[in-house]
Amino acid sequence: MTSKPKFVALLFYCSILYSTGASAGLHCPNGYITEGDELALVIKKCGKPQKQVKLASNYRKHSFPKGKKLRIDYSMAPGDFERQLYFIDKQLFVIEKGKRTTY
């Protein structure tokens, strides 16, 4: 029964991958977006965001490059996790999972 430990290890590994907070892409109603996409293209594919926040220039200064920083939030479905999209100079830098929506 050596396959059971391998299965458990694989299941554990997959759960870690699924639970990470950042992703490289996102399925939107009008297409798929990825890191590096321009802000205008993201809005065209995902629609109007639920929230848009201009961030201070020193926001995450040790992990984000210099530039004008913006965060826009999308909720794709009720009860799903919010997606927080961070832009540097109108280019998508990273997509993170936010809080679970309640509506």
Backbone bond lengths (Angstrom), bond angles and torsions (degrees), N, CA, C in turn:
res aa  C-N    CA-C-N  psi(-1)  N-CA   C-N-CA  omega(-1)  CA-C   N-CA-C  phi
1 M - - - 1.450 - - 1.529 110.78 -
2 T 1.293 115.61 51.10 1.457 119.39 178.67 1.517 112.07 -80.48
3 S 1.330 117.86 -14.71 1.466 119.66 -178.49 1.534 112.35 -74.85
4 K 1.339 118.01 -26.48 1.460 119.93 -179.56 1.538 112.29 -63.36
5 P 1.349 119.99 -47.37 1.470 118.88 176.61 1.529 112.74 -61.42
6 K 1.330 117.07 -35.65 1.468 120.17 178.40 1.532 110.09 -65.97
7 F 1.338 116.33 -41.57 1.458 120.86 179.06 1.524 110.66 -63.52
8 V 1.324 116.59 -43.92 1.469 120.72 179.32 1.524 110.19 -62.91
9 A 1.331 116.36 -42.02 1.469 120.03 178.31 1.519 110.74 -63.57
10 L 1.329 117.01 -42.10 1.468 120.45 178.44 1.528 111.00 -64.63
11 L 1.317 116.75 -42.67 1.462 121.21 177.89 1.529 110.96 -60.91
12 F 1.313 117.02 -43.56 1.463 122.06 177.88 1.525 110.41 -61.61
13 Y 1.315 117.26 -46.80 1.460 122.28 179.89 1.529 110.61 -59.69
14 C 1.329 117.15 -45.22 1.467 120.65 179.86 1.528 111.58 -64.01
15 S 1.328 116.86 -37.91 1.466 119.26 179.38 1.515 111.24 -66.21
16 I 1.320 117.26 -34.78 1.468 120.55 176.89 1.519 110.10 -66.66
17 L 1.322 116.98 -44.71 1.462 120.24 178.97 1.523 111.50 -61.52
18 Y 1.328 117.34 -40.92 1.454 121.30 -178.36 1.524 112.25 -68.48
19 S 1.319 116.93 -31.65 1.458 120.07 -173.64 1.524 113.91 -88.08
20 T 1.311 119.03 -2.86 1.456 119.40 179.93 1.516 110.21 -64.41
21 G 1.328 116.31 151.65 1.451 121.06 -173.70 1.503 115.81 -83.01
22 A 1.307 119.35 -19.02 1.456 121.28 -175.91 1.525 110.16 -115.07
23 S 1.320 115.37 151.90 1.451 120.11 175.66 1.520 108.61 -140.55
24 A 1.327 115.99 165.54 1.455 120.27 -177.59 1.519 112.64 -95.84
25 G 1.338 118.04 -12.10 1.450 120.15 -177.99 1.514 111.85 -151.17
26 L 1.327 115.26 169.45 1.450 120.90 -177.77 1.529 109.08 -152.14
27 H 1.335 116.32 132.74 1.457 121.62 174.50 1.521 108.95 -82.22
28 C 1.309 115.76 124.66 1.465 122.23 178.24 1.529 108.46 -116.87
29 P 1.336 117.34 167.45 1.467 119.89 -178.70 1.529 114.52 -56.07
30 N 1.333 118.04 -31.65 1.472 120.86 -176.48 1.524 113.50 -115.03
31 G 1.334 117.59 22.72 1.458 119.40 176.59 1.513 112.63 144.75
32 Y 1.298 115.25 -179.10 1.457 123.21 -177.88 1.523 108.71 -105.62
33 I 1.328 116.79 133.05 1.471 120.65 177.86 1.521 109.07 -112.69
34 T 1.320 115.74 152.57 1.466 121.43 178.72 1.520 109.77 -138.21
35 E 1.315 114.33 163.11 1.463 119.89 176.36 1.524 108.61 -56.70
36 G 1.318 115.56 137.07 1.457 121.43 -177.45 1.519 112.92 103.30
37 D 1.340 117.94 -16.46 1.464 121.04 178.72 1.530 110.65 -68.19
38 E 1.318 115.33 151.32 1.460 121.49 178.23 1.528 110.34 -78.15
39 L 1.323 116.91 152.01 1.460 123.73 -179.20 1.528 111.66 -54.84
40 A 1.321 117.76 -45.49 1.468 121.38 -178.32 1.528 111.23 -60.81
41 L 1.322 118.07 -39.32 1.457 122.16 179.21 1.530 110.90 -67.91
42 V 1.329 116.52 -39.74 1.463 120.97 178.16 1.522 110.39 -61.81
43 I 1.321 117.26 -46.15 1.467 120.62 179.75 1.534 110.62 -65.60
44 K 1.324 117.37 -36.56 1.467 120.67 177.10 1.530 110.74 -63.06
45 K 1.330 117.66 -41.54 1.465 121.15 -177.11 1.526 113.47 -82.92
46 C 1.330 116.95 -33.00 1.471 120.25 -174.32 1.524 113.83 -104.47
47 G 1.310 117.34 -14.75 1.462 120.63 -178.86 1.520 111.75 86.79
48 K 1.323 114.37 -171.61 1.462 120.95 -178.69 1.534 109.51 -69.13
49 P 1.338 117.09 130.13 1.474 119.13 179.77 1.527 111.75 -72.87
50 Q 1.336 115.33 155.28 1.467 120.27 176.57 1.522 110.99 -71.42
51 K 1.327 116.42 -27.74 1.460 120.41 -177.02 1.525 108.94 -150.76
52 Q 1.343 115.44 144.95 1.458 121.43 177.48 1.518 107.90 -138.21
53 V 1.337 117.10 127.11 1.459 121.82 -175.13 1.531 109.87 -131.61
54 K 1.339 116.30 123.65 1.464 119.90 171.75 1.522 107.22 -79.34
55 L 1.328 116.24 131.32 1.459 121.41 -176.74 1.518 111.15 -103.09
56 A 1.314 116.07 152.16 1.468 121.50 178.62 1.524 110.08 -63.82
57 S 1.310 116.28 152.14 1.471 120.42 -178.20 1.526 112.55 -62.78
58 N 1.339 117.08 -24.74 1.469 119.48 179.98 1.533 112.49 -94.77
59 Y 1.329 118.45 9.63 1.463 122.27 179.13 1.527 109.08 -63.61
60 R 1.315 115.87 123.64 1.477 122.91 -178.64 1.527 111.66 47.05
61 K 1.305 115.99 46.58 1.467 120.41 -173.68 1.527 113.29 -63.07
62 H 1.319 117.68 -19.69 1.461 119.67 -179.68 1.531 112.61 -88.27
63 S 1.331 117.32 -13.75 1.467 119.24 -179.55 1.530 113.84 -123.54
64 F 1.324 117.91 -13.50 1.460 121.82 177.95 1.525 108.76 -109.28
65 P 1.324 118.29 143.42 1.470 119.81 175.90 1.524 111.37 -69.94
66 K 1.303 116.00 165.95 1.462 120.85 177.55 1.520 109.36 -68.70
67 G 1.316 115.11 151.92 1.459 121.08 178.33 1.519 110.37 142.64
68 K 1.328 116.14 174.27 1.465 121.16 177.22 1.522 108.36 -72.15
69 K 1.337 115.69 125.09 1.459 121.33 -174.24 1.524 110.35 -108.32
70 L 1.326 114.57 138.61 1.451 122.41 -178.46 1.524 108.36 -142.66
71 R 1.335 116.75 141.89 1.462 121.37 173.76 1.513 108.54 -122.90
72 I 1.315 116.35 129.69 1.451 120.05 172.75 1.527 108.17 -122.13
73 D 1.327 115.37 143.57 1.460 121.68 -175.70 1.519 110.65 -114.32
74 Y 1.330 114.76 138.36 1.459 121.96 175.78 1.520 109.32 -126.97
75 S 1.319 116.30 141.38 1.457 123.69 169.76 1.517 105.95 -119.27
76 M 1.312 116.71 114.74 1.460 120.32 -174.58 1.532 112.87 -82.70
77 A 1.341 116.90 -29.05 1.472 119.71 -178.87 1.521 109.28 -155.09
78 P 1.325 117.87 150.19 1.465 120.12 177.32 1.532 111.06 -58.62
79 G 1.326 116.14 134.04 1.459 121.50 -179.95 1.513 114.13 83.73
80 D 1.323 117.40 -6.52 1.463 121.25 178.51 1.528 109.22 -84.64
81 F 1.318 116.38 167.77 1.453 120.40 175.87 1.524 109.94 -78.16
82 E 1.308 115.48 138.77 1.454 122.66 174.69 1.533 107.67 -64.79
83 R 1.310 117.29 146.95 1.467 121.77 173.84 1.516 107.67 -110.00
84 Q 1.321 115.71 126.35 1.459 121.74 179.55 1.523 107.65 -106.48
85 L 1.328 115.36 117.46 1.448 121.74 -177.99 1.519 108.91 -104.62
86 Y 1.311 116.37 122.46 1.462 122.03 -178.85 1.524 109.39 -104.31
87 F 1.327 114.78 128.62 1.454 121.96 -179.36 1.518 110.17 -115.21
88 I 1.308 115.56 141.53 1.467 122.83 171.21 1.525 105.79 -119.46
89 D 1.326 116.64 119.83 1.470 122.37 -177.43 1.534 111.52 49.32
90 K 1.341 116.23 47.68 1.465 125.31 176.07 1.532 114.01 64.87
91 Q 1.333 116.93 20.44 1.459 121.13 175.89 1.526 108.24 -119.86
92 L 1.330 116.98 130.52 1.459 121.68 -177.36 1.531 110.03 -63.33
93 F 1.333 115.06 120.32 1.461 121.09 -176.79 1.523 111.41 -98.17
94 V 1.324 116.94 -46.52 1.462 120.20 -178.99 1.529 110.03 -154.73
95 I 1.336 115.46 150.44 1.459 122.70 175.56 1.516 107.33 -115.35
96 E 1.330 116.90 125.21 1.461 121.25 -179.98 1.520 110.48 -122.68
97 K 1.322 114.63 154.66 1.464 120.71 176.76 1.517 108.08 -86.48
98 G 1.319 116.49 130.10 1.457 122.17 178.71 1.505 111.01 -101.75
99 K 1.321 115.66 -152.84 1.471 120.91 -178.07 1.532 110.49 -76.94
100 R 1.316 115.70 160.65 1.462 121.31 177.29 1.527 109.58 -74.66
101 T 1.320 116.27 135.78 1.466 119.86 179.37 1.529 109.19 -75.27
102 T 1.315 115.79 152.94 1.458 120.82 -176.62 1.523 112.92 -113.31
103 Y 1.312 118.65 -4.84 1.459 119.59 -177.65 1.507 111.46 -95.30
